[in-house]
Amino acid sequence: MFKKKEILVTAFALFSLFFGAGNLILPPLLGFKSGNQWLIVTIGFCLSAMVIPILGILAHAKLQGTLMDFGKKVSPTFSLIYSFFIYAIAIALPSPRTASVTHEMAVQPYWDISPWFTSSIYFGLVFVFAMNRSKIMNILGKILTPAIILILIFVIGITIFSYPFEFGTTTIASPFTNGILEGYQTFDAIGAVVVGGVIIISINIKHKTASYTDKKSLIRNAGWLAGLALFLIYMGLILSGALSHSVFDADTTRTTLLSGLAINSLGNVGNLFLSILVGIACFTTAVGIVTGTADFVRSRFNDSQSAYNITAVIGSVLGVLMGQFNVGYIIAIALPSLMFIYPITIILILLNVVPEKYASSLVFKTVTIATILFSVPDFLGSISAIAPATDAFSWIPLQQYSLGWVLPALLVFILTNIFTKAKSA
């Protein structure tokens, strides 16, 4: 059995790999707009940005393999295609976004430096960490994550005790579903299936003789601790945003609000603390994505170290190139891919968590197919190919909330299990 210290270090590492740019800049504005509905919004946001990702870690604890194992019950071909798209999206969008956020919030306010220079230095360091992956657990768990949590505690704590405990009226039409969809932009469900593999491999390198049961227990316990930390931080940031409704203009932006909260809570050193936080949070996420992608490619080439090295180089170079775009642009172009790949990812996580007797190969196939089919309208709506409530798809439950895949997937899951049970009787 692993000691409590090892569980805590692993939990810190998980938290830092999850907590990136989106996790930091999304919750405050969500709370600012939610007003007196901040708790409902928090529940919705945490469902997609905390519960599902932690279930993804629990699935990794059960499988103790790679991303390929998540979809293997559908078919090997599907699993390969799905894995390819996940890693392609990860290194093309959320990874470069971390450099863009770091430049806009932590570099540009202090130095007149071009995005090219920032992203080049940034991903140069990411590459160094990726090439020293055996040290990732200790560096992330013992140094970087405690710094993130400490700074956040100061910002949230001072904000909550400084502002009157009063809330404005919500400007969000559907607080719960809006919270869920905003949680998509954290990329954390995708992060769970990607960086969860990084944790597995790092544990295997550090604890080669540990049993399957011990490693499963370590990952499960660390996952719950990381989830609790994420929930408390998200709730604190959303509450901070909600309490600041009378302090900032109604049209304030995500970065302006976050900067303002830091300045108001920490005074003249607020921006400095915020800059450190942004840099650390973004950097650890980028390291996890590049390392996870390189691990995947290496596994497809007979555990070739050369394949790992080349992929780490490609991921870092792509980060430099895409990191030149501003944050708003990257978020905008990410939406269509999220509306399609996120539901599939959520379903695969849930199916890998439920007991084996309810998750046969047939269940995996039928539920995944249903999810893909009913995600198409949401995808088309995100690229403005159809109106959100077009007559052709308005009959689908929850379609108006861009969650039209949820009930069909649940219904197919239930019916397929009933059919399977009846057939075996």
Secondary structure per residue as TSV (DSSP state, phi and psi in degrees):
chain	resnum	aa	ss	phi	psi
A	1	M	-	360.0	145.7
A	2	F	-	-83.3	148.6
A	3	K	-	-74.6	162.3
A	4	K	H	-60.7	-34.3
A	5	K	H	-62.3	-40.5
A	6	E	H	-66.9	-38.3
A	7	I	H	-63.7	-42.6
A	8	L	H	-65.9	-42.4
A	9	V	H	-63.6	-42.0
A	10	T	H	-65.8	-39.3
A	11	A	H	-63.2	-41.8
A	12	F	H	-61.5	-41.9
A	13	A	H	-63.5	-43.1
A	14	L	H	-60.7	-46.3
A	15	F	H	-58.3	-46.7
A	16	S	H	-67.9	-34.0
A	17	L	H	-69.8	-31.8
A	18	F	H	-77.3	-44.0
A	19	F	-	-80.1	97.2
A	20	G	-	-121.1	-151.1
A	21	A	H	-60.7	-50.7
A	22	G	H	-63.3	-38.2
A	23	N	H	-63.2	-25.3
A	24	L	H	-90.9	-43.3
A	25	I	H	-90.6	-17.9
A	26	L	H	-79.8	-48.1
A	27	P	H	-60.0	-43.0
A	28	P	H	-58.7	-46.1
A	29	L	H	-68.2	-34.0
A	30	L	H	-61.0	-43.0
A	31	G	H	-67.8	-38.4
A	32	F	H	-59.2	-41.5
A	33	K	H	-80.5	-23.4
A	34	S	H	-77.7	-27.9
A	35	G	G	58.1	-127.8
A	36	N	G	-73.1	-2.7
A	37	Q	G	-101.3	21.1
A	38	W	H	-61.4	-34.0
A	39	L	H	-70.1	-39.2
A	40	I	H	-63.4	-43.2
A	41	V	H	-62.9	-39.9
A	42	T	H	-60.2	-44.0
A	43	I	H	-61.8	-45.5
A	44	G	H	-64.0	-45.2
A	45	F	H	-62.1	-45.3
A	46	C	H	-68.5	-25.5
A	47	L	I	-61.9	-46.1
A	48	S	I	-91.1	-23.3
A	49	A	I	-102.4	-8.3
A	50	M	I	-133.0	-54.1
A	51	V	I	-63.1	-53.0
A	52	I	H	-61.0	-46.6
A	53	P	H	-58.9	-40.4
A	54	I	H	-68.6	-36.5
A	55	L	H	-62.0	-33.0
A	56	G	H	-63.9	-38.1
A	57	I	H	-66.9	-39.8
A	58	L	H	-64.4	-35.8
A	59	A	H	-64.8	-39.9
A	60	H	H	-62.7	-38.5
A	61	A	H	-62.3	-35.2
A	62	K	H	-75.6	-44.1
A	63	L	H	-80.6	-41.5
A	64	Q	-	49.2	47.9
A	65	G	S	-133.2	-133.3
A	66	T	-	-122.7	-178.1
A	67	L	G	-59.7	-30.9
A	68	M	G	-57.2	-29.9
A	69	D	G	-72.6	-20.1
A	70	F	G	-66.5	-35.1
A	71	G	S	-112.1	12.4
A	72	K	T	-66.3	-25.7
A	73	K	T	-75.9	-16.8
A	74	V	T	-76.6	-57.3
A	75	S	-	178.3	152.8
A	76	P	H	-60.2	-37.7
A	77	T	H	-65.8	-45.5
A	78	F	H	-59.9	-44.0
A	79	S	H	-61.2	-40.2
A	80	L	H	-67.2	-44.9
A	81	I	H	-64.7	-44.7
A	82	Y	H	-60.9	-45.9
A	83	S	H	-61.2	-41.7
A	84	F	H	-60.2	-45.9
A	85	F	H	-66.2	-40.1
A	86	I	H	-60.7	-48.7
A	87	Y	H	-71.3	-34.0
A	88	A	H	-63.6	-44.9
A	89	I	H	-63.8	-42.5
A	90	A	H	-60.9	-46.2
A	91	I	H	-82.9	-15.3
A	92	A	H	-93.2	-23.0
A	93	L	T	-123.5	-70.8
A	94	P	H	-64.9	-33.0
A	95	S	H	-66.5	-52.2
A	96	P	H	-63.1	-31.0
A	97	R	H	-60.3	-32.4
A	98	T	H	-63.3	-37.4
A	99	A	H	-70.0	-39.0
A	100	S	H	-63.5	-45.0
A	101	V	H	-64.0	-43.2
A	102	T	H	-59.6	-41.9
A	103	H	I	-65.4	-47.2
A	104	E	I	-69.2	-32.3
A	105	M	I	-106.4	-27.2
A	106	A	I	-114.2	-14.1
A	107	V	I	-117.6	-54.7
A	108	Q	T	-55.4	-38.4
A	109	P	T	-65.4	-17.6
A	110	Y	T	-112.2	-32.3
A	111	W	-	-133.3	145.7
A	112	D	-	-87.6	76.1
A	113	I	-	-120.6	141.8
A	114	S	-	-74.7	153.9
A	115	P	H	-58.8	-30.5
A	116	W	H	-59.9	-46.1
A	117	F	H	-65.3	-45.7
A	118	T	H	-59.8	-51.6
A	119	S	H	-67.8	-29.7
A	120	S	H	-66.4	-47.9
A	121	I	H	-64.6	-43.7
A	122	Y	H	-57.7	-53.7
A	123	F	H	-79.7	-15.0
A	124	G	H	-65.0	-42.6
A	125	L	H	-68.8	-37.7
A	126	V	H	-58.5	-43.0
A	127	F	H	-63.0	-40.6
A	128	V	H	-60.6	-44.5
A	129	F	H	-65.6	-41.0
A	130	A	H	-63.9	-31.2
A	131	M	T	-83.1	-6.1
A	132	N	T	-123.0	49.8
A	133	R	G	-67.2	-21.4
A	134	S	G	-66.6	-19.2
A	135	K	G	-95.3	-1.7
A	136	I	H	-59.6	-46.1
A	137	M	H	-58.4	-48.8
A	138	N	H	-66.9	-43.3
A	139	I	H	-66.6	-46.2
A	140	L	I	-69.7	-44.0
A	141	G	I	-76.0	-32.5
A	142	K	I	-100.0	-21.7
A	143	I	I	-119.2	-59.4
A	144	L	I	-71.7	-47.2
A	145	T	H	-63.7	-45.9
A	146	P	H	-55.7	-33.7
A	147	A	H	-66.2	-42.1
A	148	I	H	-59.9	-50.6
A	149	I	H	-63.4	-40.9
A	150	L	H	-61.7	-46.3
A	151	I	H	-64.2	-41.8
A	152	L	H	-64.3	-38.6
A	153	I	H	-60.8	-41.7
A	154	F	H	-63.2	-48.7
A	155	V	H	-62.5	-50.2
A	156	I	H	-67.3	-47.1
A	157	G	H	-60.9	-48.0
A	158	I	H	-66.6	-38.3
A	159	T	H	-62.8	-47.5
A	160	I	H	-62.8	-38.8
A	161	F	H	-85.9	-9.4
A	162	S	H	-94.0	-34.8
A	163	Y	S	-92.6	149.9
A	164	P	-	-61.0	141.4
A	165	F	S	-79.9	67.2
A	166	E	-	-130.8	147.8
A	167	F	-	-125.4	147.6
A	168	G	-	-85.6	-176.4
A	169	T	-	-84.4	138.4
A	170	T	-	-66.3	144.7
A	171	T	-	-108.2	10.7
A	172	I	-	-101.5	126.4
A	173	A	S	-67.6	-42.7
A	174	S	S	-128.3	84.3
A	175	P	H	-54.2	-45.0
A	176	F	H	-66.1	-52.7
A	177	T	H	-69.0	-33.7
A	178	N	H	-63.3	-38.5
A	179	G	H	-62.9	-41.4
A	180	I	H	-61.4	-49.1
A	181	L	H	-67.6	-34.9
A	182	E	H	-65.1	-32.8
A	183	G	H	-64.9	-24.7
A	184	Y	H	-56.1	-40.1
A	185	Q	T	-68.5	-10.6
A	186	T	T	-73.9	-19.5
A	187	F	T	64.5	17.8
A	188	D	H	-74.4	-27.8
A	189	A	H	-65.4	-43.0
A	190	I	H	-65.2	-40.4
A	191	G	H	-59.7	-36.6
A	192	A	H	-63.0	-44.7
A	193	V	H	-76.5	-21.0
A	194	V	H	-87.7	-60.4
A	195	V	H	-77.5	-17.1
A	196	G	H	-59.3	-37.5
A	197	G	H	-65.8	-32.0
A	198	V	H	-62.9	-43.4
A	199	I	H	-63.5	-43.5
A	200	I	H	-57.7	-49.9
A	201	I	H	-66.8	-39.2
A	202	S	H	-63.4	-39.7
A	203	I	H	-65.4	-41.7
A	204	N	H	-63.3	-35.9
A	205	I	H	-68.8	-42.0
A	206	K	H	-80.7	-32.3
A	207	H	-	-127.2	71.8
A	208	K	T	-65.4	-27.4
A	209	T	T	-96.9	-1.0
A	210	A	-	-67.2	144.1
A	211	S	-	-79.1	164.9
A	212	Y	H	-58.2	-43.8
A	213	T	H	-63.8	-43.3
A	214	D	H	-65.2	-42.6
A	215	K	H	-66.6	-37.2
A	216	K	H	-63.3	-42.5
A	217	S	H	-64.4	-42.1
A	218	L	H	-60.9	-49.2
A	219	I	H	-66.7	-41.0
A	220	R	H	-63.9	-48.7
A	221	N	H	-64.7	-41.9
A	222	A	H	-65.3	-36.9
A	223	G	H	-62.2	-44.3
A	224	W	H	-65.5	-39.5
A	225	L	H	-65.1	-43.6
A	226	A	H	-62.7	-39.3
A	227	G	H	-63.4	-41.2
A	228	L	H	-63.5	-41.8
A	229	A	H	-63.8	-42.6
A	230	L	H	-61.3	-44.7
A	231	F	H	-60.0	-46.9
A	232	L	H	-64.4	-39.8
A	233	I	H	-68.0	-46.0
A	234	Y	H	-59.9	-46.9
A	235	M	H	-62.1	-40.2
A	236	G	H	-65.0	-42.5
A	237	L	H	-68.7	-40.8
A	238	I	H	-66.4	-42.1
A	239	L	H	-64.1	-39.7
A	240	S	H	-61.0	-42.5
A	241	G	H	-64.9	-40.3
A	242	A	H	-65.9	-38.0
A	243	L	H	-72.3	-16.9
A	244	S	T	-95.8	18.9
A	245	H	T	-60.3	-29.1
A	246	S	T	-97.4	0.8
A	247	V	T	-97.3	-32.4
A	248	F	S	-115.2	158.0
A	249	D	-	-66.2	153.0
A	250	A	T	-63.0	-28.4
A	251	D	T	-97.8	21.1
A	252	T	-	-61.2	150.5
A	253	T	-	-94.9	170.6
A	254	R	H	-59.2	-50.1
A	255	T	H	-70.3	-36.6
A	256	T	H	-64.4	-42.8
A	257	L	H	-64.2	-45.7
A	258	L	H	-63.3	-42.9
A	259	S	H	-62.7	-42.1
A	260	G	H	-63.3	-40.7
A	261	L	H	-61.8	-41.4
A	262	A	H	-66.6	-42.4
A	263	I	H	-66.0	-44.4
A	264	N	H	-66.0	-31.5
A	265	S	H	-90.3	-31.8
A	266	L	H	-116.1	7.8
A	267	G	G	67.0	-143.4
A	268	N	G	-65.2	-23.0
A	269	V	G	-91.9	4.4
A	270	G	H	-56.9	-49.0
A	271	N	H	-63.9	-34.5
A	272	L	H	-65.3	-47.0
A	273	F	H	-61.3	-43.2
A	274	L	H	-63.0	-40.3
A	275	S	H	-61.3	-43.4
A	276	I	H	-62.1	-44.9
A	277	L	H	-61.1	-48.1
A	278	V	H	-60.2	-46.5
A	279	G	H	-60.5	-44.5
A	280	I	H	-67.1	-48.7
A	281	A	H	-61.7	-45.3
A	282	C	H	-67.5	-42.5
A	283	F	H	-63.6	-44.7
A	284	T	H	-63.7	-35.4
A	285	T	H	-66.3	-44.3
A	286	A	H	-61.6	-40.6
A	287	V	H	-60.4	-44.6
A	288	G	H	-62.3	-41.2
A	289	I	H	-68.6	-48.6
A	290	V	H	-63.9	-42.1
A	291	T	H	-65.1	-43.6
A	292	G	H	-63.5	-41.1
A	293	T	H	-65.0	-42.7
A	294	A	H	-64.6	-37.9
A	295	D	H	-61.2	-42.6
A	296	F	H	-62.3	-48.1
A	297	V	H	-63.6	-40.8
A	298	R	H	-59.5	-40.2
A	299	S	H	-65.7	-25.2
A	300	R	H	-83.9	-10.0
A	301	F	T	-123.4	50.1
A	302	N	T	53.1	44.1
A	303	D	T	58.6	38.8
A	304	S	-	-78.3	124.9
A	305	Q	H	-67.3	-31.9
A	306	S	H	-63.0	-40.1
A	307	A	H	-63.5	-40.1
A	308	Y	H	-62.2	-47.6
A	309	N	H	-63.0	-44.7
A	310	I	H	-63.5	-42.0
A	311	T	H	-65.8	-39.1
A	312	A	H	-62.1	-37.8
A	313	V	H	-66.0	-47.3
A	314	I	H	-61.7	-43.8
A	315	G	H	-61.9	-38.5
A	316	S	H	-71.8	-41.4
A	317	V	H	-65.3	-43.1
A	318	L	H	-62.0	-36.5
A	319	G	H	-62.4	-40.2
A	320	V	H	-64.4	-44.2
A	321	L	H	-68.0	-48.5
A	322	M	H	-75.4	-24.5
A	323	G	T	-69.0	-5.7
A	324	Q	T	-76.2	-21.6
A	325	F	S	-79.5	154.3
A	326	N	-	-75.6	164.8
A	327	V	H	-61.1	-44.4
A	328	G	H	-58.9	-39.5
A	329	Y	H	-66.9	-43.4
A	330	I	H	-64.6	-40.6
A	331	I	H	-62.5	-41.5
A	332	A	H	-64.2	-45.3
A	333	I	H	-76.1	-14.6
A	334	A	H	-79.9	-25.9
A	335	L	H	-55.9	-49.5
A	336	P	H	-57.6	-43.3
A	337	S	H	-65.2	-35.8
A	338	L	H	-67.4	-41.6
A	339	M	H	-64.0	-21.5
A	340	F	H	-98.5	-48.6
A	341	I	H	-81.8	-27.1
A	342	Y	H	-64.8	-47.5
A	343	P	H	-58.6	-39.7
A	344	I	H	-62.9	-42.8
A	345	T	H	-63.3	-44.1
A	346	I	H	-60.1	-45.0
A	347	I	H	-63.3	-43.9
A	348	L	H	-64.9	-37.1
A	349	I	H	-62.6	-49.3
A	350	L	H	-63.2	-41.8
A	351	L	H	-66.9	-29.6
A	352	N	H	-81.6	-11.0
A	353	V	H	-94.8	-36.1
A	354	V	S	-65.0	156.8
A	355	P	-	-55.0	147.5
A	356	E	G	-55.1	-34.7
A	357	K	G	-66.8	-17.6
A	358	Y	G	-104.2	2.6
A	359	A	-	-132.4	58.3
A	360	S	-	-71.8	172.0
A	361	S	H	-61.5	-37.2
A	362	L	H	-64.5	-41.7
A	363	V	H	-62.0	-45.6
A	364	F	H	-56.0	-45.9
A	365	K	H	-65.0	-51.9
A	366	T	H	-67.5	-42.8
A	367	V	H	-67.8	-40.2
A	368	T	H	-65.3	-42.5
A	369	I	H	-61.7	-44.8
A	370	A	H	-60.8	-41.7
A	371	T	H	-63.6	-43.5
A	372	I	H	-61.8	-47.1
A	373	L	H	-62.0	-44.3
A	374	F	H	-84.8	-2.1
A	375	S	H	-88.7	-17.2
A	376	V	H	-58.5	-46.2
A	377	P	H	-59.5	-39.5
A	378	D	H	-64.2	-39.8
A	379	F	H	-64.7	-45.9
A	380	L	H	-63.3	-37.5
A	381	G	H	-65.4	-34.9
A	382	S	H	-70.8	-22.3
A	383	I	T	-104.4	13.2
A	384	S	T	62.5	25.4
A	385	A	S	-76.2	-26.8
A	386	I	S	-137.1	159.6
A	387	A	-	-74.0	148.8
A	388	P	T	-54.4	-34.5
A	389	A	T	-119.1	38.3
A	390	T	-	-59.9	149.2
A	391	D	T	-58.6	-32.3
A	392	A	T	-63.0	-27.6
A	393	F	T	-125.3	6.0
A	394	S	T	-66.7	-17.8
A	395	W	T	-74.9	-15.3
A	396	I	S	-75.3	124.9
A	397	P	T	-59.5	137.5
A	398	L	T	69.2	7.1
A	399	Q	G	-61.0	-35.5
A	400	Q	G	-65.5	-16.1
A	401	Y	G	-102.7	9.8
A	402	S	T	61.2	32.2
A	403	L	-	-128.2	35.0
A	404	G	T	-66.0	-13.4
A	405	W	T	-83.5	-17.5
A	406	V	H	-65.0	-58.7
A	407	L	H	-67.4	-41.2
A	408	P	H	-58.1	-41.5
A	409	A	H	-64.0	-41.8
A	410	L	H	-65.4	-43.2
A	411	L	H	-63.3	-44.1
A	412	V	H	-64.8	-38.7
A	413	F	H	-58.4	-46.8
A	414	I	H	-66.6	-48.5
A	415	L	H	-64.2	-40.0
A	416	T	H	-66.4	-39.1
A	417	N	H	-65.9	-39.0
A	418	I	H	-63.1	-44.5
A	419	F	H	-61.8	-44.6
A	420	T	H	-63.0	-42.7
A	421	K	H	-65.6	-41.4
A	422	A	H	-67.0	-37.0
A	423	K	H	-67.4	-34.8
A	424	S	H	-85.6	-10.1
A	425	A	-	-72.6	360.0
